[in-house]
Amino acid sequence: MKIDKIIELNLWPKTKKTTTLKGISELEDLGYNLFYIGKNADLYSCPGEEPKVLLVRSDRCSVFDIPLNLEINGKGVSQTAISNFGADFAKKAGIRTAILSENVDSSLSIAPRCQMMELCKPLEAQIDGEVVQFELIFRNYLTGSLFEATQKGQDPYGLNLSSDLKEWSKFETPLFTPTTKGVKDIPLNSQKVRETFPEIVSSLEKLFKDFTKFAQDNGIIVVDTKLEVFVNSKGEWVLGDEVLTPESSRFISKEDFDAGNYISMDKQILRDFGKSENWKEKAKDLKAGEKLNVIVPDSIKNKILDGYSTILNRLSK
């Protein structure tokens, strides 16, 4: 289905920028047409009239929502394999995802980076008088922005957490901390969202609990995860392309966690390096479409790749 038809059916926001640039030749030659270039992945329309797109992960990198002139060779292939695993785990738990079982011809060199996706609309609902889209976040441990909020006596999700809780305190049952999805993610009242989508939240909470146990049994501590829900053409809710992956979750090796070393097995090391290099400040003058020029040591690139490889190997046991 061509991008014009996709927009006509309201399956792609009219306000979201598309591209007329040509994509990878072996895909374009088969009728797959590039229409969107993301920070880390690209989207292609597919031959035929079915409402689906081809997602192609790149080796490009971004942190703090800043596109970088940095590529890590092999990152896209590893991320795609982990994403496929997460989608399969969800499907075995009875939860639909937008990732389709079909794919491009496996003989294509680009195939290991590709996922065929069902075209869906973001889940929306009215909360406090405003129609919003959602990021549904589940947490096993108190850390990050939630810990900072509790230390300031703030209660952004209406959870009544004690300010006496120490960082890395483990919750008896996962906390549900939803936010809006947009330019700025705004915390939402946990109970209100749970009451709005009781079946969805309950199903995803169980998925998160089951995955947490599975991962820990295989040497990975799941700190938290972000799940995005969409609605397909049948009106069914489905999960998006990042399901239980290091792009949407924080994973720490069990041996590191037990030793008090809380470095996650993903881009955390790159984020930490970016903080030390003041990338946020340097990116303020970037124009639309520009990338921040950065120099990253090979040792950091290798650690990121090693983290993805370790995750995939342990989860695939």
N, C-alpha and C positions, 0 to 999 in steps of 0.2 A: 504494500500500500504506500503510495507516494505521500510525501510530507503535506502537500496541499490538501489531500483527502483527510489525512490525520487531523489537521487543524480544523477542517470543515466539520468533522465529527466531534469537535471539542475534546479530542484525546491528547492535544498538545496546546499549552497556553498560547494565545495569539500574541501576548506581550513578551514571550520568551524568544530570545534571539536564535535564529538558525543561520546556517552557513551555506554558501554556494560553492565552496571549495571542493575539489575532487578528493576522494578518500583513497584508501589502499587499492591499488590497481586490480589485484586478484579478486577483490570483493566487487568493485565497480564493474568489472568485466562480466560478472555473473548477475548483475542487476541490483546489487545492494548499493544504495546511494547515501553517502554521508550527508547528514543534515544538522548535526549538533556536535560541537567540540567542547567537552567538559574539561575540568581541571585535570582529571586522571583517567577519563574514559570518553569514548566517542559513541554516537548513535547513528545507525544506518537504517534507512527504510528498506523493506524487503520486497522481493518480487511477488506479484499476486495481490489479492485483495483482502487477505486476512489481516486483522488488527494486531500486528506484532512488529517489533523492531529488533535489530541486532545490536547488542552492546559489545563493544570491543575495548578491553582494558589496555591501557598503555603503560609504559615504564615511567611516565611523567610523575612528578611529585608536587605536593602542595602541603603547607602547614598553616595553621591559623587562618584558613581560607585564602591564603596568598599563593598564587601560582608561581612556581620556581622554574628557573632555567636548568633544572636538574632531572636527569633520568637515571634510574637504577636498573641496569640490564637484568631481566628475569623477574622483576617485581610483578608485572602484569600477569604472567603465566601463573605464578604462585598464588596471587590474589584470586584469580579465576577458579583455580582448583579448590581453594578454601571455601569460596562462595558456593561452589557446586556441592561441597560436602555439607555446608550449613543448610542449604535448600533441601537436600536429601534427608537430613536429620529432621527438619520440620515436617516434611511430607510423611515420613514414617510415623510422626506423632499426630498425623491427621490434619495438618495445617497446610493450606494451599499457599503457594508462592507464585510470583509473576514469572519465575524462571521456567521455561518450557523444556520438555525432555528432548525435543529436536534441536539440532544445531547445524552449522554449516558442514560441508564435506570435510571429514577428518584428514583428508589428504592435503588440504590447504595449509600452508605454513603458519597462517594466522589463527588456525582453528583453536589452539590451546588458550587463546585470549578471548574467545567468543562465547557469548551466551545469547540464546534467543529468548526474548522477553515478550510476554503478553502486554499489550497496551492497556493501561489502566488509568483511572483518575485518582488523585489523592483523596483519602478519607477526610471528610469535612463535617463539622457540626457547629452548632451555636453554643458558645460558652460565655456566660455573663454578657449576653446581648450582642456578641460579635462572632461571626462565622470564621473559624480558624481551621488550619491543618495541624497535624499532630506529629510529634516524635514521642514514642512510648518507651520510657527508659526504666530499666529494672536494675537495682543495685544490691549487691551482697555485702558491701563494706562501705564504711563512712570515710570518704576521702574527696579530694577535688573541691568543686564549687559548693557541694552540699556541706562539707566539713567547714569551709570558710564561712558559710552562711550561719551555721549553728554557733560558731565562735563569736559571731557578731550579734547573737540573740535573734536572728531572723528565722522566719518559718515560711519559706517561699511556696511550699507544697501543702501546708496545713497538716503536717504530720506530728507536731508537738514533740519534737526531739529535744532531749536535754542538752544544754550547753556543756554539761560535764562529760559528755561522751568524748573519748579520745579518738584521734585519727586512727583509721584501720580497725575500728571496732566492727565486729561481724554482727549483722542483723540476724535474729532468730528466723525470720522469714523475709524474703526479698522486699525491699522498699520499691514502691511504684512512684516515680517522679516524672510525670509527663510535662512536656513543654510544647509551645507552638512551634511550627516550622516556618521559618521565614528568614529575612535578612538578619533579624535578631531573635534568638530563641528565648521566649518568655515563659517562666515557670507557671504551671496551672495547678489549681487545687486538685490533689490526687483523688479525693473521694468523688468530686463532681465528674471527673472524666471516667472514673470507674462506674459510676451510676449511669453515665451516658452510653457506655459501651461495655456492659457487664460480661457478655459472652466473649468478646474479643479480649478484654483484659484478663479474664480468668484463664482462657486458653493460652495466652502468651506467658502468663505467670507460671503455669505448669510447664510450658516448654522451657522457660528459663531455668526452673528448678531441675528439670530432668537433664538439661544440658550441663548445668553446673556440676552435677554429680558425675556425669559421664566424663567431663573434661578433667575433673579432679582425679578420678580413677586412672586417667591416662597422663597424669603429671602436669596439668595446667590448672591454675586458679583463675576463675572468671570473676573479675572485680565488678563489672557492670556491662550492660549492653543496651544499645538503642535499636528499636524496631520501628520501621515505618510501614504503615498500612495503607493499602490502596483498594479501590473497588473496580472489579472487571466488568466486562460488557454484560454479564449475566446478573450483575448486582451483588456478586459474592465478594467478601473481603479477602484480600490476599496480602502476603508480605512482599516487600520489594526485593531488590537485587542483593542488598547487604544483609544477610541473615546469619547471625552468630559468626561474624568474621572479625579480624583485627582492625578493620576499617570502621566497624561500628561497635566494637567491644574493647575492653581492656583485659588482656590475658597476661598473666605472669607465670613463669615456670614455678612449679611447686618447690623446687630446691632453692630458688632465689627467694620466694615468699617466706619459706620457713626460716631463712637466714636473715630476714628483715631487709632484703634488697627488693624494693618495690618498683623496679623498672619494667614496664610492660614490653611485651614482645612484638612491637610494631614500630610506629614512627616516633615513639616517645623520645628516643635518643636524638632524633632529628629535631623534634620540638625543643628539647633542652638545648641543643646546639644553636638553634635559631634564637632562643632567648638570650643566650650568651653573646650572640652576634647582633642583637637588637634589630631583627628582621622586621618586626611590626612597625617600628619607627621608620625604617628605611623604605617600607612599602607604601607609606602614606602618599608619596608623590607619584605612584604608579597610575598610568592612564588605563582605561578599559582595554583589555586584550593584551596588556603588557605583562611580562614576567619579571620577577625579581632576580637579578644576577647574583648568584651565590657561588661560593667555592666550598665544597664539602669534602673532608678527608675520605679516602677510600676505606679507612677503618670503620667509619660510621656507615657507609653504604653496605659494607660486608656484614655488619652486625644486624642491619635491618633485614637483609636477605636471609641471614642465618635464623633470625627470629621467625620469619614466615615459613621457612623450611622445617624448623622444629615443630611449629604448630601443626603443619600439615602431616608430618610424620607421626606425631603423637595421636592426633585425632583419627588417623587412618588405620590405627592398629587393629 
